[in-house]
Amino acid sequence: MVKILVQKFGGTSVASAASRKEVVNRVREAIANGYKPVVVVSAMGRMGDPYATDTLKDLMVAAGGSQDVSLRDMDLLMSCGEIISAVVMSSTLCAQGMPSLALTGGQAGIITDGNYGNAQVIEFQPERLLAHLRNDEVVVVAGFQGVTPEGELNTLGRGGSDTTAVILGAGLGAERVEIYTDVDGIMTADPRLVEDARIISHLTYNEVCQLAYEGAKVVHPRAVEVAMQHNVEVVVKRLQDSEAGTVISSEASFTGEPHYAPKVSRVITGIAHRPGLVQVIIEMGADDAETELLMLDRLGEAKISIDMISIFPERKSFTILENDVAQTEKILREMGLSYKFLTGCAKVSVVGLGMRNLPGVMARVVKALNMKNIRILQTGDSNITISLLIRETDLCEALCTLHDHFHLAAPPSEDERVLA
């Protein structure tokens, strides 16, 4: 039986000769362990580096001046960064004695729906990839892209290389997908703000999706959703460490983990945050349902993303990004609505499977912040998430307080019980 492993390497992992040497080591280890590896790469480096995606995008915007930028041509240009990475990485592997070839997303069999800049994958055709694997070649696939049935190139939007890797893993029946980054794994909180944040060894798909949607940036939520749909195990780890990391899989797979065992559970798994928010409060008549719907439609048409929506008969509140204030104010003013903005806000979200159907968790969160005199401006919750809007000046203290209150610095132990 052929064992296939998909290994995805981010932009910093392929940006220098030293980091590409580490990529070679990870691929060689996979082969030594009996796998046939498929490598997925992002564009080299980050903003400002010559072949980074944002650098290429700015190049076209500058060339076009005030003219409307062609989304089709933008996709053609932005796909180049990953193609360059794939060719360089394939050449590096060949030089190290491992037969390899580079493929674009389309050549690898990824078929997209034609939505330039944010395409969905509608089909994966694995035959060409499988043929190269049977020939003992390491295939290096350019992430973030595919082609339409008519041959038009599309990019997959933010996190597209993660999505590419998971789609290949699902379609090839890979044992798992490894995502290599410049961090050790998914952590209980942002270590830049919470000193005793630690790596989480295991997470469910739902938990990772929630953490990602609420601001954690290690894995893109679209990739996790694809992994969940096809039950593909994903491991997030640092390039220089082939052993450690965070395993992401289904809830049913956590048979031996105390975190998920019956009667033994940690309420909160991790904490995410999102700074740079503005709270919008609108006073509106109790019978103004038509105006309310028009306002939401206008905001949607302007592509203004709203969050933490609270609707009461005479008051509506939600959050927007700081960059959307001017456009939002224009819409509300044109509609003759009474509104006010509260700038300098941040959202803090606690996420954990252990809080599901467990009473009293919101009370614990509120009490912990109240004891530190941190004012809660607005709340929202779902099945495994509680979100709070606070002043951004309180963000660091709020994260540290909740991290300490729910004992996230230490891994879960067998004698740890849910405390309601």
Secondary structure as GFF3:
##gff-version 3
##sequence-region A 1 420
A	DSSP	beta_strand	3	9	.	.	.	ID=ss1
A	DSSP	three_ten_helix	11	13	.	.	.	ID=ss2
A	DSSP	alpha_helix	17	32	.	.	.	ID=ss3
A	DSSP	beta_strand	35	41	.	.	.	ID=ss4
A	DSSP	alpha_helix	53	64	.	.	.	ID=ss5
A	DSSP	alpha_helix	71	78	.	.	.	ID=ss6
A	DSSP	alpha_helix	80	95	.	.	.	ID=ss7
A	DSSP	beta_strand	100	103	.	.	.	ID=ss8
A	DSSP	beta_strand	110	112	.	.	.	ID=ss9
A	DSSP	beta_strand	121	124	.	.	.	ID=ss10
A	DSSP	alpha_helix	127	134	.	.	.	ID=ss11
A	DSSP	beta_strand	138	142	.	.	.	ID=ss12
A	DSSP	beta_strand	145	147	.	.	.	ID=ss13
A	DSSP	beta_strand	153	155	.	.	.	ID=ss14
A	DSSP	alpha_helix	160	172	.	.	.	ID=ss15
A	DSSP	beta_strand	176	181	.	.	.	ID=ss16
A	DSSP	beta_strand	202	204	.	.	.	ID=ss17
A	DSSP	alpha_helix	205	213	.	.	.	ID=ss18
A	DSSP	alpha_helix	221	230	.	.	.	ID=ss19
A	DSSP	beta_strand	234	238	.	.	.	ID=ss20
A	DSSP	beta_strand	246	249	.	.	.	ID=ss21
A	DSSP	three_ten_helix	251	253	.	.	.	ID=ss22
A	DSSP	three_ten_helix	258	260	.	.	.	ID=ss23
A	DSSP	beta_strand	270	283	.	.	.	ID=ss24
A	DSSP	alpha_helix	289	301	.	.	.	ID=ss25
A	DSSP	beta_strand	307	312	.	.	.	ID=ss26
A	DSSP	beta_strand	315	321	.	.	.	ID=ss27
A	DSSP	three_ten_helix	322	324	.	.	.	ID=ss28
A	DSSP	alpha_helix	325	334	.	.	.	ID=ss29
A	DSSP	beta_strand	338	351	.	.	.	ID=ss30
A	DSSP	three_ten_helix	353	355	.	.	.	ID=ss31
A	DSSP	alpha_helix	361	370	.	.	.	ID=ss32
A	DSSP	beta_strand	378	381	.	.	.	ID=ss33
A	DSSP	beta_strand	385	391	.	.	.	ID=ss34
A	DSSP	three_ten_helix	392	394	.	.	.	ID=ss35
A	DSSP	alpha_helix	395	405	.	.	.	ID=ss36
###
